[in-house]
């Protein structure tokens, strides 16, 4: 058997945590490049004025939850609307760029409460009798969390440990490549488990 564990503290949303009311002729000047909790969050960009920039393309560049290069494009905000890198989570943000000048318009950039941890991978997943038992302990705050797994592409929610707010336990009897925690509300949780075979 092999044990694994990781503690995650997901911070609350901060819609101007990366940039607060800055102009973006073509690139936003960022005051920070991460949320400070070592988790990857969905990134938000909000228009401060009333100008429609939905015809422009915003490119967010940075790293994913495990430090790999990540680039995401999305339409700009219309007026004071907020646009989000829905389903794409950034650990760090190195740049937020517009494909055309936004003139004197100002914008906020930050993150929402949706975040993911780095993943725990399992190199022994093809061995006979593979299984995982795990528990998630709520440590502090009021997190809303989901255990997720992947086979190398899409991340899937665990069949029963999803949208939880209290301490839970579960497992896998089929091989998986990796697992992680996903948060939709701030708080702290500890995931620990055991794999068999080791």
N, C-alpha and C positions, 0 to 999 in steps of 0.2 A: 504494500500500500504506500501511497505518497500523499502527504498533506499539502494543502495550499491555503492561503488566506490573503485578503487585502482589505484595508479599511478605506472608506471613501467618505469625504465630507463635501457635499454639494452646496454651494452658496446660492443665495437668492438671486433672482433676476436683477440686472442693473443695465438699463437701456442706454446709459451714457458712460458706462465703465471703460470703454475704449476711446471714445471721443465725445466731447460735449460742445455742441453748437459750433462746429468747425466748418469752414468753407471747403469745398471740394471741386476746384476747377476741373481737375481730372483725378486727383488722388487725395484721400483724406489723411490729415496729419493725426496720427494716433498718439494718445497720451499713455497708453498701456497696450500690451500685446496678449494678455491672457486674463482669466477670471480670478486667478490667485488661489484656486482650490485644487490644482493639479488634475482637474477633470476637463473633458472636452465638452463644449456647449454649442448649441445652435446660436448663430450670430445674427443680430438684428441691426438694421439701419433705418432710422426714422427721419423723415423730413421735418424740419423745424418751421419752415415757411409754408406758403400755400401753393408753390409752383409744382406743376405736374412733371415729374421726371420718369414716369413709367415707360417712356419710349427709349430710355437709356438702359444699358446693361452694366451691372455692377459685378466686378470680379473680386472675390475674397480669396486671398492666398495665405496659406499657413501650414500647420501640421495637424495630423489626426491624433486620436487618443493615445496611440503608441509611438508618436513621433515621426510618422511617415509624411511625405509631402502631400498636400491636399489643396485643390483649387475648386472653387464652386462659382458658378455664374447665376445671376438672377436679375429680374427687372427692377428698376429703381422705384422709389416710392412716389405715390401720387399725393401731392399736398402734404398733409401731416400724417399720412399713413405710415405704417411700419412694414418693412419687408424682412423676411427671415430665411435663413439657410435651412429650411425645413428638412429634417432627416439627415442633415450633414453636420457633423460635430467637430468643432475646432478646439484643439488644445492650446494652440498659439495662433495669432493672426499677425502676419508681417506686412500686409497691405490690403487696402480696400480702394479699388480703382473704378472710375467711370470710363466708359468707352467714348464719351463726348463731354465737353465742358458743361459743368453745372452752374457756371457763372458765379454770381454772388450768393447763391442759395447756401443755407447752412444745414448741417445734419448732426444727429447723434448716432453713435455706434456703440453697441454693447452686446449683452448676451441675455438669453431668457433662462428659465428654470430647468429646461430640458438638457440633461447632460448624461455622459456615459463615462465609465471608467476605462482604463486600458484593459485589454483582454488577457485572460489566463488560457494559455494553449496547452493541448494535451497531445504529446507525440506518440503515445501508446494507444491511440484510439482505435487502431485496427486489430488489436490483440483480442483473442477469444475471451469472453467473460468480462469485457470492459464495462465498468459502471462507475458512477459518481454519486456520492452522498454529500449534501451540503446543508448549511444553515446560514440564515441571514439574521444578524442581531441588530436591532435598532439601538444605536448608541446614544444619540442626542437629537434634539429637535423633532420635527414632524415630517420625516421624509416620506415620499411616495415613490416606491421603487419597483422595478421589474427585473427579474433574472432573464438574460437573453443568451442564446447560443447560435453558433454558425457552423456550417459545413464547409466554409471557404468562400462564401458569397454573401447572400442575404443574412441579416440577423433576424432570428425568430424569437418570439416570446416563449418562455417556459409554459408548459400546458396549464400550470396552476399557480405559479408564483408570479403574479402580474398585478400591478396596481396596488401593491401591499403597503400598509402603514404600520404594521406590527412585526415582531419577530416571527420568522417562518422557517420551515425546513422542507427539503425536497430532494430530488435526485434525477439521474438519467440512467437508463439501462441500455440505450442504443449509443453507438459511437458518435461523438461530436468532436469538432476540431478545436473549439475555444468557447469560453463563456465570459460574460461581463455583467455589470449592473448598469441599469438605465434609471435615471431619476427624472421625475416631473415636478418635484417640490423639494425645497431645501431641507437638509438634515444630514445626519451621519449614520452610516450602516457598515457593519463588518460582515463580509462574506468569508466563510471558512468551509473547507471540505476535504474529502478523502477520495482518491481515485484508486481503482483496482482494475487491472494489475498496476504495479508501480512503474 
